[in-house]
Amino acid sequence: MTILQAILIALIEGLTEFLPISSTAHMVFLSAFFQISNDEFVKMFEVSIQFGAILAVVFLYWKKFFDFKKINFYLKLGFAVIPALVLGYLLDDYIESVLEKPLPIALVLIAGGIVLLFIDNYFKNPQIHREEDISIPVAVKIGFWQCLAMMPGTSRAAASIIGGMQQKLSREAAAEFSFFLAVPTMLAVTAYSVIVKDWTVQGQNLKGYEMIFSDNRHLLLFLLGNVVAFIVAVLAIKFFIGMIKKYGFRFWGYYRIAAGILVLILIWAGLLQS
């Protein structure tokens, strides 16, 4: 993986992680289109740069995350993340091997786009407008909705936002809680990828951090990727909140459908492998 490829992947991660359009889908398409090597370091890199995106949420909502007097906020996130941690540990590798290919991801993008076209009309009269009014049981239900994002192309943000609106959250409150829930979710996934998981490199099992520190180039790519993901994610979050306040989710539905159709055309033309 070149420095330019690393920057492109980080741009995609930072831009799409908190939008309801699936960061995984866009990184898979990017890697396939530009024929970026799919070796173990690249796989680990694509997960580990989520740390930069996590920091963007903490940076923008630092008053929320560092108000230690409001223990209920941390309890809600702690309970809500449990379903994704359990199911992710049990099923993630299997789902990745079976479904993380351009064709099924394109179809899921289109299906999710159709849902987003109608979500604003379907979930009317929200009753919860602030994070403080979200109960722990409601947070856990949103956490189960988030598990739908294990299917590549679904989008963690889309699943948790739809789950929030189904639980009577306003679209702004659902989006913000999706950001908050991303922090423990992505932190756990990143920590597992970098610290716990064994990656097979040339017949040798290595931890993610061992790959990162194996040479200066890997370390440079890791640091650069996280910095780029952080900066872009800060801008993307601010942009997204402004967009949904004005226009709702219909725009993102059209985008998902268009992106999915474009990928199907590229597959049909032989420019992407299905």
SEBA-863757 format. One record per residue (C-alpha): x, y, z. Coordinates in steps of 0.25 Angstrom, whole numbers, plus 5000, padded with zeros to 4 digits. Example, Ala and Ser with C-alpha at 12.3 -4.5 7.8 and 13.67 -1.06 7.14 Angstrom:
! SEBA-863757
+------+------+------+
!   xx !   yy !   zz !
+------+------+------+
! 5049 ! 4982 ! 5031 !
! 5055 ! 4996 ! 5029 !
+------+------+------+
END
This chain:
! SEBA-863757
+------+------+------+
!   xx !   yy !   zz !
+------+------+------+
! 5000 ! 5000 ! 5000 !
! 5006 ! 5014 ! 4996 !
! 5005 ! 5026 ! 5004 !
! 4994 ! 5032 ! 4994 !
! 4986 ! 5019 ! 4995 !
! 4987 ! 5020 ! 5010 !
! 4982 ! 5035 ! 5010 !
! 4970 ! 5031 ! 5000 !
! 4966 ! 5020 ! 5010 !
! 4967 ! 5029 ! 5022 !
! 4959 ! 5040 ! 5014 !
! 4948 ! 5030 ! 5011 !
! 4948 ! 5025 ! 5026 !
! 4947 ! 5039 ! 5032 !
! 4936 ! 5044 ! 5021 !
! 4927 ! 5032 ! 5022 !
! 4928 ! 5026 ! 5036 !
! 4917 ! 5035 ! 5042 !
! 4909 ! 5036 ! 5029 !
! 4898 ! 5026 ! 5027 !
! 4905 ! 5021 ! 5014 !
! 4915 ! 5010 ! 5019 !
! 4929 ! 5013 ! 5021 !
! 4932 ! 4998 ! 5019 !
! 4925 ! 4998 ! 5005 !
! 4933 ! 5010 ! 5000 !
! 4947 ! 5004 ! 5005 !
! 4944 ! 4991 ! 4998 !
! 4940 ! 4998 ! 4985 !
! 4952 ! 5007 ! 4986 !
! 4962 ! 4996 ! 4989 !
! 4955 ! 4988 ! 4977 !
! 4955 ! 4999 ! 4967 !
! 4970 ! 5004 ! 4970 !
! 4974 ! 4989 ! 4972 !
! 4980 ! 4992 ! 4986 !
! 4987 ! 4980 ! 4992 !
! 4977 ! 4973 ! 5001 !
! 4988 ! 4967 ! 5010 !
! 4987 ! 4966 ! 5025 !
! 4993 ! 4980 ! 5028 !
! 4983 ! 4987 ! 5019 !
! 4972 ! 4979 ! 5026 !
! 4977 ! 4983 ! 5039 !
! 4980 ! 4998 ! 5035 !
! 4965 ! 4999 ! 5030 !
! 4960 ! 4996 ! 5044 !
! 4971 ! 5003 ! 5052 !
! 4969 ! 5017 ! 5046 !
! 4955 ! 5016 ! 5052 !
! 4962 ! 5021 ! 5064 !
! 4964 ! 5035 ! 5057 !
! 4949 ! 5035 ! 5054 !
! 4946 ! 5032 ! 5069 !
! 4955 ! 5044 ! 5074 !
! 4947 ! 5053 ! 5065 !
! 4934 ! 5050 ! 5072 !
! 4941 ! 5051 ! 5086 !
! 4947 ! 5065 ! 5081 !
! 4934 ! 5070 ! 5076 !
! 4926 ! 5065 ! 5088 !
! 4937 ! 5066 ! 5099 !
! 4927 ! 5073 ! 5109 !
! 4918 ! 5061 ! 5108 !
! 4929 ! 5050 ! 5109 !
! 4937 ! 5057 ! 5120 !
! 4925 ! 5060 ! 5129 !
! 4928 ! 5049 ! 5139 !
! 4917 ! 5054 ! 5148 !
! 4907 ! 5048 ! 5138 !
! 4909 ! 5033 ! 5140 !
! 4896 ! 5030 ! 5133 !
! 4902 ! 5034 ! 5120 !
! 4913 ! 5024 ! 5121 !
! 4904 ! 5013 ! 5126 !
! 4895 ! 5015 ! 5114 !
! 4907 ! 5014 ! 5104 !
! 4913 ! 5002 ! 5112 !
! 4900 ! 4994 ! 5111 !
! 4896 ! 4998 ! 5097 !
! 4910 ! 4993 ! 5092 !
! 4909 ! 4979 ! 5098 !
! 4900 ! 4973 ! 5086 !
! 4910 ! 4977 ! 5075 !
! 4922 ! 4972 ! 5084 !
! 4916 ! 4959 ! 5086 !
! 4911 ! 4956 ! 5072 !
! 4923 ! 4963 ! 5065 !
! 4932 ! 4953 ! 5073 !
! 4924 ! 4941 ! 5069 !
! 4920 ! 4945 ! 5054 !
! 4929 ! 4956 ! 5048 !
! 4940 ! 4947 ! 5042 !
! 4930 ! 4938 ! 5035 !
! 4921 ! 4950 ! 5030 !
! 4934 ! 4957 ! 5025 !
! 4938 ! 4944 ! 5017 !
! 4925 ! 4942 ! 5011 !
! 4919 ! 4956 ! 5008 !
! 4930 ! 4966 ! 5008 !
! 4930 ! 4966 ! 4992 !
! 4925 ! 4977 ! 4983 !
! 4913 ! 4970 ! 4978 !
! 4905 ! 4967 ! 4991 !
! 4910 ! 4981 ! 4997 !
! 4904 ! 4988 ! 4985 !
! 4891 ! 4981 ! 4986 !
! 4891 ! 4984 ! 5001 !
! 4894 ! 4999 ! 4998 !
! 4882 ! 5000 ! 4989 !
! 4873 ! 4993 ! 4999 !
! 4877 ! 5002 ! 5010 !
! 4876 ! 5014 ! 5001 !
! 4861 ! 5011 ! 4998 !
! 4859 ! 5010 ! 5013 !
! 4865 ! 5024 ! 5015 !
! 4856 ! 5030 ! 5004 !
! 4844 ! 5027 ! 5013 !
! 4849 ! 5028 ! 5027 !
! 4846 ! 5042 ! 5030 !
! 4831 ! 5040 ! 5026 !
! 4830 ! 5027 ! 5034 !
! 4835 ! 5031 ! 5047 !
! 4827 ! 5044 ! 5050 !
! 4824 ! 5050 ! 5064 !
! 4837 ! 5047 ! 5071 !
! 4837 ! 5048 ! 5086 !
! 4851 ! 5048 ! 5090 !
! 4860 ! 5060 ! 5086 !
! 4871 ! 5060 ! 5096 !
! 4881 ! 5049 ! 5100 !
! 4878 ! 5051 ! 5114 !
! 4864 ! 5046 ! 5112 !
! 4868 ! 5033 ! 5106 !
! 4866 ! 5021 ! 5115 !
! 4876 ! 5010 ! 5117 !
! 4866 ! 5000 ! 5111 !
! 4864 ! 5009 ! 5099 !
! 4879 ! 5010 ! 5097 !
! 4880 ! 4995 ! 5097 !
! 4870 ! 4993 ! 5087 !
! 4877 ! 5003 ! 5078 !
! 4890 ! 4995 ! 5081 !
! 4883 ! 4983 ! 5075 !
! 4879 ! 4991 ! 5063 !
! 4894 ! 4994 ! 5061 !
! 4897 ! 4979 ! 5059 !
! 4890 ! 4980 ! 5046 !
! 4903 ! 4987 ! 5041 !
! 4911 ! 4974 ! 5042 !
! 4905 ! 4972 ! 5028 !
! 4915 ! 4980 ! 5019 !
! 4908 ! 4991 ! 5012 !
! 4897 ! 4993 ! 5023 !
! 4905 ! 5005 ! 5030 !
! 4906 ! 5005 ! 5045 !
! 4901 ! 5019 ! 5045 !
! 4889 ! 5016 ! 5037 !
! 4885 ! 5004 ! 5045 !
! 4887 ! 5011 ! 5059 !
! 4880 ! 5024 ! 5054 !
! 4868 ! 5016 ! 5048 !
! 4868 ! 5009 ! 5061 !
! 4868 ! 5022 ! 5069 !
! 4856 ! 5027 ! 5061 !
! 4849 ! 5014 ! 5062 !
! 4850 ! 5017 ! 5077 !
! 4844 ! 5031 ! 5076 !
! 4856 ! 5039 ! 5075 !
! 4857 ! 5051 ! 5067 !
! 4866 ! 5050 ! 5055 !
! 4876 ! 5060 ! 5061 !
! 4876 ! 5052 ! 5074 !
! 4877 ! 5039 ! 5067 !
! 4889 ! 5043 ! 5059 !
! 4896 ! 5049 ! 5071 !
! 4894 ! 5036 ! 5079 !
! 4899 ! 5028 ! 5067 !
! 4912 ! 5037 ! 5068 !
! 4913 ! 5034 ! 5083 !
! 4910 ! 5019 ! 5082 !
! 4921 ! 5019 ! 5071 !
! 4932 ! 5022 ! 5081 !
! 4931 ! 5009 ! 5090 !
! 4927 ! 5001 ! 5078 !
! 4939 ! 5005 ! 5069 !
! 4949 ! 5006 ! 5080 !
! 4946 ! 4991 ! 5084 !
! 4947 ! 4987 ! 5069 !
! 4960 ! 4995 ! 5067 !
! 4966 ! 4990 ! 5080 !
! 4963 ! 4975 ! 5076 !
! 4969 ! 4977 ! 5063 !
! 4982 ! 4984 ! 5068 !
! 4984 ! 4977 ! 5081 !
! 4977 ! 4964 ! 5082 !
! 4975 ! 4958 ! 5068 !
! 4986 ! 4949 ! 5061 !
! 4989 ! 4953 ! 5047 !
! 4996 ! 4942 ! 5038 !
! 5007 ! 4949 ! 5031 !
! 5016 ! 4940 ! 5023 !
! 5012 ! 4928 ! 5031 !
! 5015 ! 4935 ! 5044 !
! 5004 ! 4940 ! 5054 !
! 5006 ! 4955 ! 5058 !
! 4998 ! 4964 ! 5066 !
! 4993 ! 4977 ! 5059 !
! 5003 ! 4986 ! 5067 !
! 5014 ! 4977 ! 5063 !
! 5011 ! 4979 ! 5049 !
! 5010 ! 4994 ! 5051 !
! 5024 ! 4995 ! 5058 !
! 5031 ! 4984 ! 5049 !
! 5036 ! 4996 ! 5040 !
! 5036 ! 5011 ! 5039 !
! 5027 ! 5011 ! 5027 !
! 5016 ! 5003 ! 5034 !
! 5017 ! 5013 ! 5046 !
! 5016 ! 5025 ! 5036 !
! 5004 ! 5020 ! 5029 !
! 4997 ! 5017 ! 5042 !
! 4999 ! 5030 ! 5048 !
! 4996 ! 5038 ! 5035 !
! 4983 ! 5030 ! 5033 !
! 4978 ! 5033 ! 5047 !
! 4981 ! 5048 ! 5046 !
! 4974 ! 5049 ! 5032 !
! 4962 ! 5041 ! 5037 !
! 4961 ! 5050 ! 5049 !
! 4961 ! 5063 ! 5042 !
! 4952 ! 5058 ! 5031 !
! 4942 ! 5052 ! 5041 !
! 4941 ! 5065 ! 5049 !
! 4937 ! 5072 ! 5036 !
! 4927 ! 5061 ! 5032 !
! 4920 ! 5060 ! 5046 !
! 4918 ! 5075 ! 5045 !
! 4913 ! 5074 ! 5031 !
! 4904 ! 5063 ! 5034 !
! 4897 ! 5069 ! 5045 !
! 4894 ! 5081 ! 5037 !
! 4889 ! 5073 ! 5025 !
! 4879 ! 5065 ! 5033 !
! 4873 ! 5077 ! 5040 !
! 4870 ! 5083 ! 5027 !
! 4867 ! 5072 ! 5018 !
! 4865 ! 5059 ! 5026 !
! 4871 ! 5046 ! 5020 !
! 4865 ! 5046 ! 5006 !
! 4878 ! 5051 ! 5000 !
! 4886 ! 5040 ! 5006 !
! 4876 ! 5030 ! 5001 !
! 4877 ! 5035 ! 4987 !
! 4893 ! 5035 ! 4988 !
! 4893 ! 5020 ! 4993 !
! 4884 ! 5016 ! 4981 !
! 4893 ! 5023 ! 4971 !
! 4905 ! 5018 ! 4977 !
! 4900 ! 5003 ! 4977 !
! 4895 ! 5004 ! 4963 !
! 4909 ! 5010 ! 4959 !
! 4916 ! 4998 ! 4965 !
! 4907 ! 4989 ! 4958 !
! 4910 ! 4995 ! 4945 !
! 4925 ! 4994 ! 4948 !
! 4924 ! 4980 ! 4951 !
! 4916 ! 4977 ! 4938 !
! 4926 ! 4985 ! 4930 !
! 4937 ! 4976 ! 4936 !
! 4944 ! 4988 ! 4944 !
! 4941 ! 4981 ! 4957 !
! 4941 ! 4967 ! 4961 !
! 4928 ! 4962 ! 4968 !
+------+------+------+
END
